Amino acid sequence: MYYSFSSSSFDEARFSTDPNSEDSPLITKLDKYTPEELKEYRQVFNMFDADRSGAIGLDELENAITNLGMDPKQVDVEMLIREADKRGNHQIDFDEFCEVMKTMSEKSRSWNEVTKECFSVFDRSESGLISRKDFEFVLKELGGIMNDKLIDEIFTEYDVDSDGFIDYDEFSFLVKNYLTDDDVA
């Protein structure tokens, strides 16, 4: 069964189950998404699709990324469209957009899982906090980092509230600054 969205309104999503409808055929079946995901994706898609053409073009994507506070280079935006554009029409259609959003969501979950696993290794007392002593122990024993000065600098930098412990939020920030996508994959 194929689904396609009509561009009826910002808040409402209507589906066409006719694969022979005049809308372009979908590359990706939308039945693998929950109604909540589709509604959320449609809202975000509509924000990017400024001219309401039913597709996100290069200029629209560049403007959206700029409005999100990022400074995209033309080449980077073109690369994003090339990666997402399965039809080859130099635009991101809704079903292609859903694929990108799902991938980003799964990647985010993967990061969160890695962060939780790492935190549990450092939180040897299972208190929800990492003491300076446990931090040093794990870095020396498991990480092979023997430089006390470096360990002190890292701990001090990420113990933002200076309470002598690194909590989960502080640790998450540390992990996101030190790990790369390749470390998670």
Contact map, one row per residue, 1 for C-alpha under 8 A:
11100000000000001110000000001010000000000000000000000000000000000000000000000000000000000000000000000000000000000000000000000000000000000000000000000000000000000000000000000000000000000
11110000000000011110000011001110000000000000000000000000000000000000000000000000000000000000000000000000000000000000000000000000000000000000000000000000000000000000000000000000000000000
11111000000000111110000001001110000000000000000000000000000000000000000000000000000000000000000000000000000000000000000000000000000000000000000000000000000000000000000000000000000000000
01111100000000111000001011000100000000000000000000000000000000000000000000000000000000000000001000000000000000000000000000000000000000000000000000000000000000000000000000000000000000000
00111110000011110000000000000000000000000000000000000000000000000000000000000000000000000000010000000000000000000000000000000000000000000000000000000000000000000000000000000000000000000
00011111000011110000000000000000000000000000000000000000000000000000000000000000000000000000000000000000000000000000000000000000000000000000000000000000000000000000000000000000000000000
00001111110010000000000000000000000000000000000000010100000000000000000000000000000000000000000000000000000000000000000000000000000000000000000000000000000000000000000000000000000000000
00000111110111000000000000000000000000000000000000000000000000000000000000000000000000000000000000000000000000000000000000000000000000000000000000000000000000000000000000000000000000000
00000011111110000000000000000000000000000000000000000000000000000000000000000000000000000000000000000000000000000000000000000000000000000000000000000000000000000000000000000000000000000
00000011111110000000000000000000000000000110010000000000000000000000000000000000000000000000000000000000000000000000000000000000000000000000000000000000000000000000000000000000000000000
00000000111110000000000000000000000000100010000000000000000000000000000000000000000000000000000000000000000000000000000000000000000000000000000000000000000000000000000000000000000000000
00000001111111000000000000000000000000100000000000000000000000000000000000000000000000000000000000000000000000000000000000000000000000000000000000000000000000000000000000000000000000000
00001111111111100000000000000000000000100100000000000000000000000000000000000000000000000000000000000000000000000000000000000000000000000000000000000000000000000000000000000000000000000
00001101000111110000000000000000000000000000000000000000000000000000000000000000000000000000000000000000000000000000000000000000000000000000000000000000000000000000000000000000000000000
00111100000011111000000000000000000000000000000000000000000000000000000000000000000000000000000000000000000000000000000000000000000000000000000000000000000000000000000000000000000000000
01111100000001111110100000000000000000000000000000000000000000000000000000000000000000000000000000000000000000000000000000000000000000000000000000000000000000000000000000000000000000000
11110000000000111110000000000000000000000000000000000000000000000000000000000000000000000000000000000000000000000000000000000000000000000000000000000000000000000000000000000000000000000
11100000000000011111100000000000000000000000000000000000000000000000000000000000000000000000000000000000000000000000000000000000000000000000000000000000000000000000000000000000000000000
11100000000000011111100010000000000000000000000000000000000000000000000000000000000000000000000000000000000000000000000000000000000000000000000000000000000000000000000000000000000000000
00000000000000000111111010000000000000000000000000000000000000000000000000000000000000000000000000000000000000000000000000000000000000000000000000000000000000000000000000000000000000000
00000000000000010111111110000000000000000000000000000000000000000000000000000000000000000000000000000000000000000000000000000000000000000000000000000000000000000000000000000000000000000
00000000000000000001111100000000000000000000000000000000000000000000000000000000000000000000000000000000000000000000000000000000000000000000000000000000000000000000000000000000000000000
00010000000000000001111110000000000000000000000000000000000000000000000000000000000000000000000000000000000000000000000000000000000000000000000000000000000000000000000000000000000000000
00000000000000000000111111000000000000000000000000000000000000000000000000000000000000000000000000000000000000000000000000000000000000000000000000000000000000000000000000000000000000000
01010000000000000011101111100000000000000000000000000000000000000000000000000000000000000000000000000000000000000000000000000000000000000000000000000000000000000000000000000000000000000
01110000000000000000000111111000000000000000000000000000000000000000000000000000000000000000001000000000000000000000000000000000000000000000000000000000000000000000000000000000000000000
00000000000000000000000011111000000000000000000000000000000000000000000000000000000001100000001100000000000000000000000000000000000000000000000000000000000000000000000000000000000000000
00000000000000000000000001111100000000000000000000000000000000000000000000000000000000000000001100100000000000000000000000000000000000000000000000000000000000000000000000000000000000000
11100000000000000000000001111111000000000000000000000000000000000000000000000000000000000000001000000000000000000000000000000000000000000000000000000000000000000000000000000000000000000
01110000000000000000000000011111100000000000000000000000000000000000000000000000000000000000001000000000000000000000000000000000000000000000000000000000000000000000000000000000000000000
11100000000000000000000000001111110000000000000000000000000000000000000000000000000000000000000000000000000000000000000000000000000000000000000000000000000000000000000000000000000000000
00000000000000000000000000001111110000000000000000000000000000000000000000000000000000000000000000000000000000000000000000000000000000000000000000000000000000000000000000000000000000000
00000000000000000000000000000111111011000000000000000000000000000000000000000000000000000000000000000000000000000000000000000000000000000000000000000000000000000000000000000000000000000
00000000000000000000000000000011111111000000000000000000000000000000000000000000000000000000000000000000000000000000000000000000000000000000000000000000000000000000000000000000000000000
00000000000000000000000000000000111111100000000000000000000000000000000000000000000000000000000000000000000000000000000000000000000000000000000000000000000000000000000000000000000000000
00000000000000000000000000000000011111110000000000000000000000000000000000000000000000000000000000000000000000000000000000000000000000000000000000000000000000000000000000000000000000000
00000000000000000000000000000000111111111000000000000000000000000000000000000000000000000000000000000000000000000000000000000000000000000000000000000000000000000000000000000000000000000
00000000000000000000000000000000111111111100000000000000000000000000000000000000000000000000000001000000000000000000000000000000000000000000000000000000000000000000000000000000000000000
00000000001110000000000000000000001111111110000000000000000000000000000000000000000000000000000000000000000000000000000000000000000000000000000000000000000000000000000000000000000000000
00000000000000000000000000000000000111111111000000000000000000000000000000000000000000000000000000000000000000000000000000000000000000000000000000000000000000000000000000000000000000000
00000000000000000000000000000000000011111111100000000000000000000000000000000000000000000000000011001000000000000000000000000000000000000000000000000000000000000000000000000000000000000
00000000010010000000000000000000000001111111110000000000000000000000000000000000000000000000010000000000000000000000000000000000000000000000000000000000000000000000000000000000000000000
00000000011000000000000000000000000000111111111000000000000000000000000000000000000000000000000000000000000000000000000000000000000000000000000000000000000000000000000000000000000000000
00000000000000000000000000000000000000011111111100000000000000000000000000000000000000000000000000000000000000000000000000000000000000000000000000000000000000000000000000000000000000000
00000000000000000000000000000000000000001111111110000001000000000000000000000000000000000000010010000000000000000000000000000000000000000000000000000000000000000000000000000000000000000
00000000010000000000000000000000000000000111111111010000000000000000000000000000000000000000000000000000000000000000000000000000000000000000000000000000000000000000000000000000000000000
00000000000000000000000000000000000000000011111111000000000000010000000000000000000000000000000000000000000000000000000000000000000000000000000000000000000000000000000000000000000000000
00000000000000000000000000000000000000000001111111000001000110010000000000000000000000000000000000000000000000000000000000000000000000000000000000000000000000000000000000000000000000000
00000000000000000000000000000000000000000000111111111111100100000000000000000000000000000000000000000000000000000000000000000000000000000000000000000000000000000000000000000000000000000
00000000000000000000000000000000000000000000011111111001000100000000000000000000000000000000000000000000000000000000000000000000000000000000000000000000000000000000000000000000000000000
00000000000000000000000000000000000000000000000011111000000000000000000000000000000000000000000000000000000000000000000000000000000000000000000000000000000000000000000000000000000000000
00000010000000000000000000000000000000000000010011111110000000000000000000000000000000000000000000000000000000000000000000000000000000000000000000000000000000000000000000000000000000000
00000000000000000000000000000000000000000000000011111111000000000000000000000000000000000000000000000000000000000000000000000000000000000000000000000000000000000000000000000000000000000
00000010000000000000000000000000000000000000000010011111000000000000000000000000000000000000110000000000000000000000000000000000000000000000000000000000000000000000000000000000000000000
00000000000000000000000000000000000000000000000010011111100000000000000000000000000000000011110000000000000000000000000000000000000000000000000000000000000000000000000000000000000000000
00000000000000000000000000000000000000000000100111001111110110000000000000000000000000000011100000000000000000000000000000000000000000000000000000000000000000000000000000000000000000000
00000000000000000000000000000000000000000000000010000011111110000000000000000000000000000111000000000000000000000000000000000000000000000000000000000000000000000000000000000000000000000
00000000000000000000000000000000000000000000000000000001111111000000000000001100100000000110000000000000000000000000000000000000000000000000000000000000000000000000000000000000000000000
00000000000000000000000000000000000000000000000000000000111111100000000000000000000000000000000000000000000000000000000000000000000000000000000000000000000000000000000000000000000000000
00000000000000000000000000000000000000000000000111000001111111110000000000000000000000000000000000000000000000000000000000000000000000000000000000000000000000000000000000000000000000000
00000000000000000000000000000000000000000000000100000001111111111000000000001000000000000000000000000000000000000000000000000000000000000000000000000000000000000000000000000000000000000
00000000000000000000000000000000000000000000000000000000011111111100000101001000000000000000000000000000000000000000000000000000000000000000000000000000000000000000000000000000000000000
00000000000000000000000000000000000000000000000000000000001111111110000000000000000000000000000000000000000000000000000000000000000000000000000000000000000000000000000000000000000000000
00000000000000000000000000000000000000000000001100000000000111111111000000000000000000000000000000000000000000000000000000000000000000000000000000000000000000000000000000000000000000000
00000000000000000000000000000000000000000000000000000000000011111111111100000000000000000000000000000000000000000000000000000000000000000000000000000000000000000000000000000000000000000
00000000000000000000000000000000000000000000000000000000000001111111111100000000000000000000000000000000000000000000000000000000000000000000000000000000000000000000000000000000000000000
00000000000000000000000000000000000000000000000000000000000000111111110000000000000000000000000000000000000000000000000000000000000000000000000000000000000000000000000000000000000000000
00000000000000000000000000000000000000000000000000000000000000011111110000000000000000000000000000000000000000000000000000000000000000000000000000000000000000000000000000000000000000000
00000000000000000000000000000000000000000000000000000000000000001111111000000000000000000000000000000000000000000000000000000000000000000000000000000000000000000000000000000000000000000
00000000000000000000000000000000000000000000000000000000000000001111111100000000000000000000000000000000000000000000000000000000000000000000000000000000000000000000000000000000000000000
00000000000000000000000000000000000000000000000000000000000000001100111110000000000000000000000000000000000000000000000000000000000000000000000000000000000000000000000000000000000000000
00000000000000000000000000000000000000000000000000000000000001001100011111011000000000000000000000000000000000000000000000000000000000000000000000000000000000000000000000000000000000000
00000000000000000000000000000000000000000000000000000000000000000000001111111000000000000000000000000000000000000000000000000000000000000000000000000000000000000000000000000000000000000
00000000000000000000000000000000000000000000000000000000000001000000000111111100000000000000000000000000000000000000000000000000000000000000000000000000000000000000000000000000000000000
00000000000000000000000000000000000000000000000000000000000000000000000011111110000000000000000000000000000000000000000000000000000000000000000000000000000000000000000000000000000000000
00000000000000000000000000000000000000000000000000000000000000000000000111111111000000000000000000000000000000000000000000000000000000000000000000000000000000000000000000000000000000000
00000000000000000000000000000000000000000000000000000000010011000000000111111111100000000000000000000000000000000000000000000000000000000000000000000000000000000000000000000000000000000
00000000000000000000000000000000000000000000000000000000010000000000000001111111110000000000000000000000000000000000000000000000000000000000000000000000000000000000000000000000000000000
00000000000000000000000000000000000000000000000000000000000000000000000000111111111000000000000000000000000000000000000000000000000000000000000000000000000000000000000000000000000000000
00000000000000000000000000000000000000000000000000000000000000000000000000011111111100000000000000000000000000000000000000000000000000000000000000000000000000000000000000000000000000000
00000000000000000000000000000000000000000000000000000000010000000000000000001111111110000111000000000000000000000000000000000000000000000000000000000000000000000000000000000000000000000
00000000000000000000000000000000000000000000000000000000000000000000000000000111111111010100000000000000000000000000000000000000000000000000000000000000000000000000000000000000000000000
00000000000000000000000000000000000000000000000000000000000000000000000000000011111111000000000000000000000000000000000000000000000000000000000000000000000000000000000000000000000000000
00000000000000000000000000000000000000000000000000000000000000000000000000000001111111000001000110110000000000000000000000000000000000000000000000000000000000000000000000000000000000000
00000000000000000000000000000000000000000000000000000000000000000000000000000000111111111111100100000000000000000000000000000000000000000000000000000000000000000000000000000000000000000
00000000000000000000000000100000000000000000000000000000000000000000000000000000011111110000000100000000000000000000000000000000000000000000000000000000000000000000000000000000000000000
00000000000000000000000000100000000000000000000000000000000000000000000000000000000011111100000000000000000000000000000000000000000000000000000000000000000000000000000000000000000000000
00000000000000000000000000000000000000000000000000000000000000000000000000000000010011111110000000000000000000000000000000000000000000000000000000000000000000000000000000000000000000000
00000000000000000000000000000000000000000000000000000000000000000000000000000000000010111110000000000000000000000000000000000000000000000000000000000000000000000000000000000000000000000
00000000000000000000000000000000000000000000000000000000110000000000000000000000110010111111000000000000000000000000000000000000000000000000000000000000000000000000000000000000000000000
00000000000000000000000000000000000000000000000000000011110000000000000000000000100010011111100000000000000000000000000000000000000000000000000000000000000000000000000000000000000000000
00000000000000000000000000000000000000000000000000000011100000000000000000000000100110000111110110000000000000000000000000000000000000000000000000000000000000000000000000000000000000000
00000000000000000000000000000000000000000000000000000111000000000000000000000000000010000011111110000000000000000000000000000000000000000000000000000000000000000000000000000000000000000
00001000000000000000000000000000000000000100100000000110000000000000000000000000000000000001111111000000000000000000000000000000000000000000000000000000000000000000000000000000000000000
00010000000000000000000001111100000000000000000000000000000000000000000000000000000000000000111111100000000000000000000000000000000000000000000000000000000000000000000000000000000000000
00000000000000000000000000110000000000000000000000000000000000000000000000000000000111000001111111110000000000000000000000000000000000000000000000000000000000000000000000000000000000000
00000000000000000000000000000000000000001000100000000000000000000000000000000000000100000001111111111000000000000000000000000000000000000000000000000000000000000000000000000000000000000
00000000000000000000000000000000000001001000000000000000000000000000000000000000000000000000011111111100000000000000000000000000000000000000000000000000000000000000000000000000000000000
00000000000000000000000000010000000000000000000000000000000000000000000000000000000100000000001111111110000000000000000000000000000000000000000000000000000000000000000000000000000000000
00000000000000000000000000000000000000000000000000000000000000000000000000000000000100000000000111111111000000000000000000000000000000000000000000000000000000000000000000000000000000000
00000000000000000000000000000000000000001000000000000000000000000000000000000000000000000000000011111111100000000000000000000000000000000000000000000000000000000000000000000000000000000
00000000000000000000000000000000000000000000000000000000000000000000000000000000000000000000000001111111110000000000000000000000000000000000000000000000000000000000000000000000000000000
00000000000000000000000000000000000000000000000000000000000000000000000000000000000000000000000000111111111000000000000000000000000000000000000000000000000000000000000000000000000000000
00000000000000000000000000000000000000000000000000000000000000000000000000000000000000000000000000011111111100000000000000000000000000000000000000000000000000000000000000000000000000000
00000000000000000000000000000000000000000000000000000000000000000000000000000000000000000000000000001111111110000000000000000000000000000000000000000000000000000000000000000000000000000
00000000000000000000000000000000000000000000000000000000000000000000000000000000000000000000000000000111111111000000000000000000000000000000000000000000000000000000000000000000000000000
00000000000000000000000000000000000000000000000000000000000000000000000000000000000000000000000000000011111111100000000000000000000000000000000000000000000000000000000000000000000000000
00000000000000000000000000000000000000000000000000000000000000000000000000000000000000000000000000000001111111110000000000000000000000000000000000000000000000000000000000000000000000000
00000000000000000000000000000000000000000000000000000000000000000000000000000000000000000000000000000000111111111000000000000000000000000000000000000000000000000000000000000000000000000
00000000000000000000000000000000000000000000000000000000000000000000000000000000000000000000000000000000011111111100000000000000000000000000000000000000000000000000000000000000000000010
00000000000000000000000000000000000000000000000000000000000000000000000000000000000000000000000000000000001111111110000000000000000000000000000000000000000000000000000000000000000000010
00000000000000000000000000000000000000000000000000000000000000000000000000000000000000000000000000000000000111111111000000000000000000000000000000000000000000000000000000000000000000000
00000000000000000000000000000000000000000000000000000000000000000000000000000000000000000000000000000000000011111111100000000000000000000000000000000000000000000000000000000000000000000
00000000000000000000000000000000000000000000000000000000000000000000000000000000000000000000000000000000000001111111110000000000000000000000000000000000000000000000000000000000000000010
00000000000000000000000000000000000000000000000000000000000000000000000000000000000000000000000000000000000000111111111000000000000000000000000000000000000000000000000000110010000000000
00000000000000000000000000000000000000000000000000000000000000000000000000000000000000000000000000000000000000011111111100000000000000000000000000000000000000000000000000000000000000000
00000000000000000000000000000000000000000000000000000000000000000000000000000000000000000000000000000000000000001111111110000000000000000000000000000000000000000000000000000000000000000
00000000000000000000000000000000000000000000000000000000000000000000000000000000000000000000000000000000000000000111111111000000000000000000000000000000000000000000000000000000000000000
00000000000000000000000000000000000000000000000000000000000000000000000000000000000000000000000000000000000000000011111111100000000000000000000000000000000000000000000100100000000000000
00000000000000000000000000000000000000000000000000000000000000000000000000000000000000000000000000000000000000000001111111110100000000000000000000000000000000000000000000000000000000000
00000000000000000000000000000000000000000000000000000000000000000000000000000000000000000000000000000000000000000000111111110000000000000100000000000000000000000000000000000000000000000
00000000000000000000000000000000000000000000000000000000000000000000000000000000000000000000000000000000000000000000011111110000010001100100000000000000000000000000000000000000000000000
00000000000000000000000000000000000000000000000000000000000000000000000000000000000000000000000000000000000000000000001111111111111001000000000000000000000000000000000000000000000000000
00000000000000000000000000000000000000000000000000000000000000000000000000000000000000000000000000000000000000000000000111111110010001000000000000000000000000000000000000000000000000000
00000000000000000000000000000000000000000000000000000000000000000000000000000000000000000000000000000000000000000000000000111110000000000000000000000000000000000000000000000000000000000
00000000000000000000000000000000000000000000000000000000000000000000000000000000000000000000000000000000000000000000000100111111100000000000000000000000000000000000000000000000000000000
00000000000000000000000000000000000000000000000000000000000000000000000000000000000000000000000000000000000000000000000000111111110000000000000000000000000000000000000000000000000000000
00000000000000000000000000000000000000000000000000000000000000000000000000000000000000000000000000000000000000000000000000100111110000000000000000000000000000000000001100000000000000000
00000000000000000000000000000000000000000000000000000000000000000000000000000000000000000000000000000000000000000000000000100111111000000000000000000000000000000000111100000000000000000
00000000000000000000000000000000000000000000000000000000000000000000000000000000000000000000000000000000000000000000000001110011111101100000000000000000000000000000111000000000000000000
00000000000000000000000000000000000000000000000000000000000000000000000000000000000000000000000000000000000000000000000000100000111111100000000000000000000000000001110000000000000000000
00000000000000000000000000000000000000000000000000000000000000000000000000000000000000000000000000000000000000000000000000000000011111110000000000000000001000000001100000000000000000000
00000000000000000000000000000000000000000000000000000000000000000000000000000000000000000000000000000000000000000000000000000000001111111000000000000000000000000000000000000000000000000
00000000000000000000000000000000000000000000000000000000000000000000000000000000000000000000000000000000000000000000000001110000011111111100000000000000000000000000000000000000000000000
00000000000000000000000000000000000000000000000000000000000000000000000000000000000000000000000000000000000000000000000001000000011111111110000000000000001000000000000000000000000000000
00000000000000000000000000000000000000000000000000000000000000000000000000000000000000000000000000000000000000000000000000000000000111111111000000010010000000000000000000000000000000000
00000000000000000000000000000000000000000000000000000000000000000000000000000000000000000000000000000000000000000000000000000000000011111111110000000000000000000000000000000000000000000
00000000000000000000000000000000000000000000000000000000000000000000000000000000000000000000000000000000000000000000000011000000000001111111111000000000000000000000000000000000000000000
00000000000000000000000000000000000000000000000000000000000000000000000000000000000000000000000000000000000000000000000000000000000000111111111111000010000000000000000000000000000000000
00000000000000000000000000000000000000000000000000000000000000000000000000000000000000000000000000000000000000000000000000000000000000011111111111000000000000000000000000000000000000000
00000000000000000000000000000000000000000000000000000000000000000000000000000000000000000000000000000000000000000000000000000000000000001111111110000000000000000000000000000000000000000
00000000000000000000000000000000000000000000000000000000000000000000000000000000000000000000000000000000000000000000000000000000000000001111111100000000000000000000000000000000000000000
00000000000000000000000000000000000000000000000000000000000000000000000000000000000000000000000000000000000000000000000000000000000000000111111110000000000000000000000000000000000000000
00000000000000000000000000000000000000000000000000000000000000000000000000000000000000000000000000000000000000000000000000000000000000000011111111000000000000000000000000000000000000000
00000000000000000000000000000000000000000000000000000000000000000000000000000000000000000000000000000000000000000000000000000000000000000011101111100010000000000000000000000000000000000
00000000000000000000000000000000000000000000000000000000000000000000000000000000000000000000000000000000000000000000000000000000000000000011000111110000000000000000000000000000000000000
00000000000000000000000000000000000000000000000000000000000000000000000000000000000000000000000000000000000000000000000000000000000000000000000011111110000000000000000000000000000000000
00000000000000000000000000000000000000000000000000000000000000000000000000000000000000000000000000000000000000000000000000000000000000010000000001111111000000000000000000000000000000000
00000000000000000000000000000000000000000000000000000000000000000000000000000000000000000000000000000000000000000000000000000000000000000000000000111111100000000000000000000000000000000
00000000000000000000000000000000000000000000000000000000000000000000000000000000000000000000000000000000000000000000000000000000000000000000000000111111110000000000000000000000000000000
00000000000000000000000000000000000000000000000000000000000000000000000000000000000000000000000000000000000000000000000000000000000000010010000010111111111000000000000000000000000000000
00000000000000000000000000000000000000000000000000000000000000000000000000000000000000000000000000000000000000000000000000000000000000000000000000011111111100000000000000000000000000000
00000000000000000000000000000000000000000000000000000000000000000000000000000000000000000000000000000000000000000000000000000000000000000000000000001111111110000000000000000000000000000
00000000000000000000000000000000000000000000000000000000000000000000000000000000000000000000000000000000000000000000000000000000000000000000000000000111111111000000000000000000000000000
00000000000000000000000000000000000000000000000000000000000000000000000000000000000000000000000000000000000000000000000000000000000100100000000000000011111111100000010000000000000000000
00000000000000000000000000000000000000000000000000000000000000000000000000000000000000000000000000000000000000000000000000000000000000000000000000000001111111110100000000000000000000000
00000000000000000000000000000000000000000000000000000000000000000000000000000000000000000000000000000000000000000000000000000000000000000000000000000000111111110000000000000000000000000
00000000000000000000000000000000000000000000000000000000000000000000000000000000000000000000000000000000000000000000000000000000000000000000000000000000011111110000010001101100000000000
00000000000000000000000000000000000000000000000000000000000000000000000000000000000000000000000000000000000000000000000000000000000000000000000000000000001111111111111001000000000000000
00000000000000000000000000000000000000000000000000000000000000000000000000000000000000000000000000000000000000000000000000000000000000000000000000000000000111111100010001000000000000000
00000000000000000000000000000000000000000000000000000000000000000000000000000000000000000000000000000000000000000000000000000000000000000000000000000000000000111110000000000000000000000
00000000000000000000000000000000000000000000000000000000000000000000000000000000000000000000000000000000000000000000000000000000000000000000000000000000000100111111100000000000000000000
00000000000000000000000000000000000000000000000000000000000000000000000000000000000000000000000000000000000000000000000000000000000000000000000000000000000000101111100000000000000000000
00000000000000000000000000000000000000000000000000000000000000000000000000000000000000000000000000000000000000000000000000000000001100000000000000000000000000100111110000000000000000000
00000000000000000000000000000000000000000000000000000000000000000000000000000000000000000000000000000000000000000000000000000000111100000000000000000000000000100111111000000000000000000
00000000000000000000000000000000000000000000000000000000000000000000000000000000000000000000000000000000000000000000000000000000111000000000000000000000001001110001111101100000000000000
00000000000000000000000000000000000000000000000000000000000000000000000000000000000000000000000000000000000000000000000000000001110000000000000000000000000000100000111111100000000000000
00000000000000000000000000000000000000000000000000000000000000000000000000000000000000000000000000000000000000000000001000000001100000000000000000000000000000000000011111110000000000000
00000000000000000000000000000000000000000000000000000000000000000000000000000000000000000000000000000000000000000000000000000000000000000000000000000000000000000000001111111000000000000
00000000000000000000000000000000000000000000000000000000000000000000000000000000000000000000000000000000000000000000000000000000000000000000000000000000000001110000011111111100000000000
00000000000000000000000000000000000000000000000000000000000000000000000000000000000000000000000000000000000000000010001000000000000000000000000000000000000001000000011111111110000000000
00000000000000000000000000000000000000000000000000000000000000000000000000000000000000000000000000000000000000000010000000000000000000000000000000000000000000000000000111111111000000000
00000000000000000000000000000000000000000000000000000000000000000000000000000000000000000000000000000000000000000000000000000000000000000000000000000000000001000000000011111111100000000
00000000000000000000000000000000000000000000000000000000000000000000000000000000000000000000000000000000000000000000000000000000000000000000000000000000000001000000000001111111110000000
00000000000000000000000000000000000000000000000000000000000000000000000000000000000000000000000000000000000000000010000000000000000000000000000000000000000000000000000000111111111000000
00000000000000000000000000000000000000000000000000000000000000000000000000000000000000000000000000000000000000000000000000000000000000000000000000000000000000000000000000011111111100000
00000000000000000000000000000000000000000000000000000000000000000000000000000000000000000000000000000000000000000000000000000000000000000000000000000000000000000000000000001111111000000
00000000000000000000000000000000000000000000000000000000000000000000000000000000000000000000000000000000000000000000000000000000000000000000000000000000000000000000000000000111111100000
00000000000000000000000000000000000000000000000000000000000000000000000000000000000000000000000000000000000000000000000000000000000000000000000000000000000000000000000000000011111111110
00000000000000000000000000000000000000000000000000000000000000000000000000000000000000000000000000000000000000000000000000000000000000000000000000000000000000000000000000000001011111110
00000000000000000000000000000000000000000000000000000000000000000000000000000000000000000000000000000000000000000000000000000000000000000000000000000000000000000000000000000000001111111
00000000000000000000000000000000000000000000000000000000000000000000000000000000000000000000000000000000000000000000000000000000000000000000000000000000000000000000000000000000001111111
00000000000000000000000000000000000000000000000000000000000000000000000000000000000000000000000000000000000000000000000000000000000000000000000000000000000000000000000000000000001111111
00000000000000000000000000000000000000000000000000000000000000000000000000000000000000000000000000000000000001100100000000000000000000000000000000000000000000000000000000000000001111111
00000000000000000000000000000000000000000000000000000000000000000000000000000000000000000000000000000000000000000000000000000000000000000000000000000000000000000000000000000000000011111
